[in-house]
């Protein structure tokens, strides 16, 4: 069995290194892929094996360590990433077109969660968009990112499960999850729930043992869910399937427990503000991922499980932030994202860490640059999504123009850096600014390097520009369309892609 640790790596990124009682659990996004051979609904070539990606991955993973295995995994990961990015970009580019106008048509494969879905060449694409469950696109995008994190958590915790290939693609302000098709149906479901907890399956003893052991590795406590009071070893709405190729899981978005809500919210934050796996695994008691959702109302230990979630959430603020600040202030060069995650801290809590770095100029600056760049990323993504609705065209020029206008408007506005940015930062990152920085007369650009923020922002949205764009903005010169080469977006892959590439070298 794999040891579950940070060293196993949760995500690999091709451009840089790599977050109550009134809420209810989400309805399952259970998918029956038996219909994927029907070319009337999916863009699947007749005669093509719809499970070829999944089968090849399983075959390579079963091989003993050797050059052929790592070469095969490296090529498979590269090919899947290429196909995922290419088709996802087409889906997003045509997001504002009518169904009739789209190159690839959305399909109905069941489930309310996961957004609009497409099946293309053996890959399921789920477009994170605004729906009644998550309220906002940015919330749906958070849930989408948890799919890959959750898959990697199980990937690192057991050798007894098989996995689909998965990538997360960000492009023009939208996010798509790409998953290789699995040979599953309602008949293969042996664990978990596909109907929001109304029915909980626990049919196969081998799968039960796999989930029990995986839960122990991830520090997840067995708990009672559903009207029938079934004991489960994971989030209730994860699904386990027994197929001819082995045991598979789907619906990884809620693998980790929710964080206890700090501030009142009208949004279902218990579905996307989760605790980091590093914090959960190091917690002195196992935690219940269903403690703060409606699945566990029948659990006689519910109050105790909620209390443990509260205690772990308090540990995040009282202990993890202190440890992170101590680590950061001892270093002279580091990746803040990597270091915060090592300490079990979600990036949304960067402000609390920065407050503890008072007096350390380097750490204060680096953390602020990270927060500013990510806040700007959210703003630019929102404008890019609006651009798609306004122009309704798959062309690139409107999006490049939007990026140019955004950079010029933001970096040359004194009002933005003295007032607007501070409101936005405090909303996204509580305690992000020091007292003197909150003064309306203080220009926040004095607290960070513009060059660093521009480069981080470019990376976060996948923007390729001329080398001098940062220098132009630092020199108070406007940038032009000619300064931007392309808006390619970003893709996050399963960590085995980089691991296999490293083994081949």
C-alpha positions in Angstrom: 0.0 0.0 0.0 1.2 3.5 -0.7 2.1 5.7 2.3 -0.1 8.8 2.2 2.2 11.8 2.4 2.9 15.2 0.9 5.8 13.6 -1.1 3.4 11.6 -3.2 2.2 14.9 -4.8 -1.4 15.8 -5.4 -1.2 17.8 -8.7 1.2 18.3 -11.5 0.9 21.5 -13.5 2.4 22.0 -17.0 3.1 25.7 -16.4 4.1 26.2 -12.8 4.3 24.4 -9.4 2.1 23.3 -8.1 -10.5 25.3 -0.7 -23.9 24.4 8.0 -26.4 22.3 9.3 -28.8 23.9 6.8 -26.9 22.5 3.9 -27.4 19.2 2.2 -25.0 16.9 0.3 -24.9 17.3 -3.5 -26.8 14.9 -5.7 -24.5 12.4 -7.2 -23.0 12.9 -10.6 -23.2 9.2 -11.2 -22.7 8.4 -14.9 -23.7 5.4 -16.8 -21.2 5.2 -19.7 -23.0 2.3 -21.4 -24.6 4.9 -23.7 -21.3 6.3 -24.8 -21.3 4.0 -27.9 -24.4 5.9 -29.1 -23.0 8.3 -31.6 -26.3 10.3 -31.7 -25.5 11.7 -28.2 -21.7 11.6 -28.0 -18.9 12.6 -30.3 -17.6 9.0 -30.3 -16.3 7.5 -33.6 -18.2 4.2 -34.4 -16.0 1.2 -33.6 -13.7 3.1 -31.3 -13.2 1.5 -27.9 -14.7 4.2 -25.6 -12.6 3.0 -22.7 -9.2 2.9 -24.4 -7.7 5.7 -22.2 -8.8 3.9 -19.0 -7.7 0.5 -20.2 -4.2 1.7 -21.3 -3.7 3.5 -18.0 -4.7 0.3 -16.1 -2.4 -1.8 -18.2 0.6 0.4 -17.6 -0.1 0.7 -13.9 -0.1 -3.1 -13.6 3.3 -3.5 -15.1 6.4 -4.0 -12.9 8.7 -1.0 -12.7 10.7 -0.7 -15.9 11.5 1.7 -18.7 8.7 0.5 -20.8 6.2 1.3 -18.1 7.4 4.8 -17.4 7.7 5.5 -21.1 4.2 4.3 -21.7 2.8 6.3 -18.8 4.7 9.4 -19.9 3.3 9.2 -23.5 -0.2 8.3 -22.3 -0.3 11.3 -19.9 1.0 13.6 -22.6 -1.5 12.4 -25.1 -4.4 12.6 -22.7 -3.4 16.1 -21.7 -3.1 17.1 -25.3 -6.6 15.7 -26.2 -8.2 17.1 -23.1 -6.8 20.6 -23.7 -7.7 20.6 -27.4 -11.3 19.5 -26.9 -11.9 21.6 -23.8 -10.7 24.7 -25.6 -13.3 24.1 -28.4 -16.0 23.5 -25.8 -15.2 26.7 -24.0 -14.6 28.8 -27.2 -18.2 27.9 -28.3 -19.8 28.3 -24.9 -22.1 31.1 -26.0 -23.3 29.4 -29.2 -26.6 27.6 -29.5 -26.5 23.8 -29.3 -27.1 23.6 -33.0 -24.1 25.8 -33.7 -21.7 23.9 -31.4 -19.1 21.6 -32.9 -19.6 19.1 -30.0 -23.1 18.8 -28.5 -23.7 18.5 -24.7 -25.1 15.1 -23.6 -27.4 14.1 -20.8 -25.7 11.4 -18.7 -27.6 12.0 -15.5 -26.9 13.9 -12.3 -27.3 17.6 -11.4 -23.8 18.2 -10.3 -20.7 18.7 -12.5 -22.1 21.2 -15.0 -22.8 20.7 -18.7 -21.3 17.5 -20.0 -19.8 16.3 -23.3 -18.4 13.0 -24.4 -15.7 13.2 -27.1 -13.3 10.4 -28.2 -13.5 8.4 -25.0 -13.3 11.4 -22.7 -16.1 12.9 -20.5 -15.9 16.7 -20.2 -17.7 18.5 -17.4 -18.0 22.3 -17.9 -18.2 24.1 -14.5 -21.0 26.7 -14.9 -23.5 28.5 -12.8 -26.3 26.3 -11.4 -28.7 26.2 -8.5 -26.5 24.0 -6.4 -23.4 26.1 -6.2 -24.9 29.5 -7.0 -21.8 30.9 -8.8 -19.4 29.8 -11.5 -16.4 30.4 -9.2 -18.0 28.0 -6.7 -18.5 25.3 -9.4 -14.9 25.8 -10.4 -13.7 25.1 -6.9 -15.7 21.9 -6.8 -14.2 20.9 -10.2 -10.7 21.4 -8.8 -11.6 19.2 -5.8 -12.3 16.3 -8.2 -8.6 16.1 -9.2 -7.4 16.6 -5.6 -9.8 14.0 -4.3 -8.7 11.5 -7.0 -5.1 12.0 -6.1 -5.8 11.5 -2.4 -7.1 8.0 -3.1 -4.3 7.4 -5.7 -1.8 8.1 -2.9 -3.6 6.0 -0.3 -4.2 2.6 -2.0 -2.9 0.2 -4.6 -6.2 -1.7 -4.7 -8.2 0.8 -6.7 -8.0 1.6 -10.4 -8.4 5.2 -11.6 -9.5 7.1 -14.7 -7.3 9.6 -16.2 -8.2 13.1 -15.3 -7.2 16.7 -16.2 -8.5 20.1 -15.2 -8.4 22.7 -17.9 -8.7 26.5 -17.3 -9.3 28.6 -20.4 -10.9 32.1 -21.0 -12.2 32.2 -17.5 -13.9 28.8 -17.5 -12.9 25.4 -16.1 -13.5 22.0 -17.6 -12.8 18.6 -15.9 -11.7 15.9 -18.4 -12.2 12.2 -17.3 -11.5 9.1 -19.3 -14.7 7.1 -19.7 -15.2 4.1 -17.4 -17.2 0.9 -18.1 -19.7 1.5 -15.3 -23.4 1.6 -14.9 -26.0 1.3 -12.2 -25.4 -2.4 -12.2 -21.7 -2.0 -11.3 -22.4 0.3 -8.3 -21.3 -1.6 -5.2 -20.4 1.2 -2.7 -21.7 4.7 -1.9 -24.7 6.6 -3.2 -25.8 7.8 -6.6 -29.0 9.5 -5.4 -27.9 12.0 -2.8 -27.9 9.5 0.0 -31.4 8.1 -0.5 -29.8 4.7 -1.2 -26.4 3.7 0.1 -24.7 0.7 -1.4 -22.3 -1.6 0.5 -22.6 -4.8 -1.6 -19.0 -6.0 -2.0 -16.8 -7.0 0.9 -13.6 -6.5 -1.0 -14.6 -2.9 -2.0 -15.7 -2.3 1.6 -12.2 -3.4 2.8 -10.5 -1.2 0.2 -12.5 1.9 1.3 -12.0 1.1 5.0 -8.2 0.9 4.6 -8.1 3.9 2.4 -10.1 5.9 5.0 -7.6 4.8 7.7 -4.7 6.1 5.6 -6.4 9.4 4.9 -7.6 9.7 8.6 -11.3 9.5 7.7 -13.5 8.0 10.4 -16.2 5.4 9.7 -19.6 7.0 10.2 -23.3 6.4 9.7 -25.2 7.9 6.8 -28.7 7.7 5.2 -32.1 6.7 6.4 -31.0 3.1 6.6 -28.1 4.0 8.9 -25.3 2.5 6.8 -21.7 2.7 8.0 -19.4 4.2 5.3 -15.7 4.9 5.2 -15.7 7.9 3.0 -17.9 10.8 1.8 -21.4 9.3 1.3 -21.8 10.5 -2.2 -18.6 8.9 -3.6 -19.4 5.9 -5.8 -17.5 2.6 -5.9 -17.9 0.4 -9.0 -16.9 -3.2 -9.6 -16.0 -3.8 -13.2 -14.3 -6.5 -15.2 -11.1 -4.4 -15.1 -11.2 -3.9 -11.3 -12.6 -1.5 -8.7 -13.1 2.2 -9.6 -14.3 5.3 -7.8 -16.1 8.3 -9.3 -17.3 11.6 -7.7 -14.2 12.7 -5.8 -15.2 16.3 -5.1 -15.9 15.8 -1.4 -13.2 13.4 -0.3 -11.9 15.7 2.4 -14.1 17.1 5.3 -15.6 20.5 5.1 -14.1 23.3 7.1 -16.3 24.7 9.9 -17.8 28.0 8.6 -16.1 31.1 10.2 -18.4 33.7 8.7 -22.1 33.4 7.8 -22.6 32.8 4.1 -25.6 32.5 1.8 -23.6 30.1 -0.4 -23.2 26.3 0.2 -19.5 26.7 1.2 -19.6 23.3 2.9 -19.4 21.8 -0.5 -16.2 23.5 -1.7 -14.4 25.0 1.3 -12.7 21.8 2.5 -9.8 21.1 4.8 -6.4 20.3 3.2 -5.4 16.6 3.1 -2.2 17.5 4.9 -4.1 18.9 7.9 -6.6 15.9 7.9 -3.9 13.3 7.8 -1.9 14.9 10.7 -5.0 15.5 12.8 -4.9 13.6 16.1 -8.3 12.1 15.5 -9.9 10.9 12.3 -12.5 13.2 10.7 -15.9 12.8 9.1 -16.3 14.3 5.6 -20.1 14.2 6.0 -20.3 15.8 9.4 -21.5 19.2 8.1 -23.8 17.9 5.4 -27.3 16.4 5.5 -26.1 12.8 4.9 -25.2 12.1 8.5 -28.4 13.2 10.3 -29.0 9.6 11.5 -25.5 9.3 12.9 -25.6 9.0 16.7 -22.1 10.4 16.9 -22.9 13.4 14.7 -22.4 16.0 17.5 -19.0 14.5 18.3 -17.9 14.5 14.6 -19.0 18.1 14.2 -17.0 19.0 17.4 -13.9 17.3 15.9 -14.4 19.3 12.7 -14.6 22.5 14.7 -11.5 21.6 16.6 -9.5 20.8 13.4 -10.7 24.1 11.9 -9.5 26.0 15.0 -6.2 24.1 14.8 -5.9 25.5 11.3 -6.0 29.1 12.6 -4.2 28.7 15.9 -1.5 26.2 15.1 -1.0 25.6 11.4 -0.8 29.4 10.6 1.8 29.9 13.3 3.9 27.0 12.1 3.7 28.2 8.5 4.8 31.7 9.5 7.7 30.4 11.4 8.8 28.3 8.4 8.4 31.2 5.9 10.3 33.7 8.0 13.3 31.3 8.2 13.5 31.0 4.4 14.9 33.6 2.0 13.4 32.1 -1.2 10.4 29.8 -1.5 7.1 29.0 -3.2 4.4 30.3 -0.9 1.7 27.9 -2.3 3.9 24.9 -1.8 4.9 25.8 1.7 1.4 26.7 2.9 0.0 23.5 1.5 2.7 21.5 3.3 1.5 23.1 6.6 -2.1 22.1 5.8 -3.2 25.6 5.0 -5.7 26.5 2.2 -4.6 29.5 0.2 -7.8 31.4 1.3 -6.1 31.7 4.7 -2.9 33.4 3.4 -3.9 36.7 5.1 -3.8 35.1 8.6 -0.3 33.8 7.9 0.8 37.2 6.6 -0.3 38.9 9.8 2.1 36.7 11.7 4.9 37.7 9.4 4.9 41.3 10.5 8.4 42.7 10.4 9.6 40.2 7.8 9.7 42.2 4.7 10.3 39.3 2.3 7.5 37.0 3.5 5.1 39.9 3.8 5.8 40.9 0.2 5.7 37.4 -1.3 2.4 36.5 0.4 0.8 39.8 -0.7 2.0 39.3 -4.3 0.4 35.9 -4.3 -2.9 37.2 -2.9 -3.0 40.2 -5.3 -2.2 38.1 -8.4 -4.9 35.6 -7.5 -7.5 38.3 -6.8 -6.7 39.9 -10.1 -6.9 36.5 -11.8 -10.5 36.1 -10.4 -11.4 39.5 -11.7 -9.9 38.9 -15.1 -11.6 35.5 -15.4 -15.0 37.1 -14.6 -14.4 39.7 -17.4 -13.4 36.9 -19.8 -16.6 35.0 -19.1 -18.6 38.1 -19.6 -16.7 38.7 -22.9 -17.9 35.3 -24.1 -21.5 36.2 -23.4 -21.2 39.6 -25.1 -19.4 38.6 -28.3 -20.7 35.0 -28.8 -17.8 34.2 -31.0 -15.1 31.5 -30.8 -12.4 33.9 -32.1 -9.5 35.0 -29.9 -9.2 38.7 -30.6 -12.0 39.8 -28.2 -10.3 38.0 -25.3 -6.9 39.4 -26.1 -8.4 42.8 -26.2 -10.1 42.2 -22.9 -6.7 41.2 -21.3 -5.1 44.4 -22.7 -7.8 46.6 -21.4 -7.7 44.9 -18.0 -4.0 45.3 -17.6 -4.0 48.9 -18.7 -7.0 49.8 -16.6 -5.8 48.1 -13.4 -2.1 48.9 -13.3 -2.5 52.6 -14.1 -5.3 53.4 -11.7 -4.3 55.1 -8.5 -7.9 54.8 -7.1 -7.7 51.0 -7.7 -4.5 50.6 -5.7 -5.5 53.0 -2.9 -9.1 51.8 -2.4 -10.7 49.2 -4.7 -8.1 46.6 -4.5 -8.2 46.6 -0.7 -11.9 46.0 -0.6 -11.5 43.1 -3.0 -8.5 41.6 -1.1 -10.2 41.7 2.3 -13.2 40.0 0.8 -11.2 37.2 -0.7 -8.4 37.0 1.9 -9.4 37.9 5.4 -6.7 39.8 7.4 -4.7 40.2 4.2 -3.5 43.8 4.8 -1.6 45.5 7.6 -3.2 48.5 9.3 -1.1 51.1 7.5 -2.0 49.5 4.1 -5.7 50.0 4.8 -5.3 53.7 4.8 -7.0 55.2 1.7 -4.0 57.4 1.1 -1.6 54.4 0.9 -0.8 53.1 -2.5 -0.6 49.3 -2.2 1.8 49.1 -5.0 4.4 50.2 -2.5 4.1 46.9 -0.7 5.0 44.6 -3.6 6.9 44.3 -6.9 4.7 44.9 -9.9 6.9 42.7 -12.0 6.2 39.7 -9.8 2.5 40.2 -9.7 2.3 40.5 -13.5 4.3 37.4 -14.1 2.2 35.4 -11.6 -1.0 36.7 -13.1 0.1 35.7 -16.6 0.9 32.2 -15.4 -2.4 31.8 -13.5 -4.5 32.5 -16.6 -2.1 31.0 -19.2 -1.3 34.3 -20.9 1.8 34.3 -23.2 3.2 37.8 -23.9 6.3 39.5 -25.1 9.2 39.5 -22.5 9.0 43.2 -21.8 5.3 43.4 -20.7 6.2 43.5 -17.0 8.8 46.3 -17.7 6.3 48.3 -19.6 3.7 48.1 -16.7 6.4 49.0 -14.2 7.4 52.0 -16.3 3.8 53.2 -16.5 3.6 52.5 -20.2 0.5 51.1 -21.8 0.6 47.6 -23.4 -0.8 46.9 -26.8 -2.4 43.9 -28.5 0.9 43.2 -30.2 2.4 42.6 -26.7 0.2 39.6 -26.2 1.0 36.4 -28.2 -1.8 34.1 -27.1 -4.2 33.1 -24.3 -3.6 29.3 -24.0 -5.0 28.7 -20.5 -3.7 26.1 -18.1 -4.0 22.4 -17.5 -3.5 20.4 -14.3 -2.7 16.7 -14.6 -2.5 13.7 -12.3 1.0 13.7 -10.7 2.0 10.4 -12.4 2.5 12.4 -15.6 5.5 14.3 -14.2 6.7 11.3 -12.2 6.7 9.1 -15.3 8.5 11.8 -17.3 11.1 12.1 -14.6 11.7 8.3 -14.6 12.2 8.3 -18.3 14.9 11.0 -18.2 
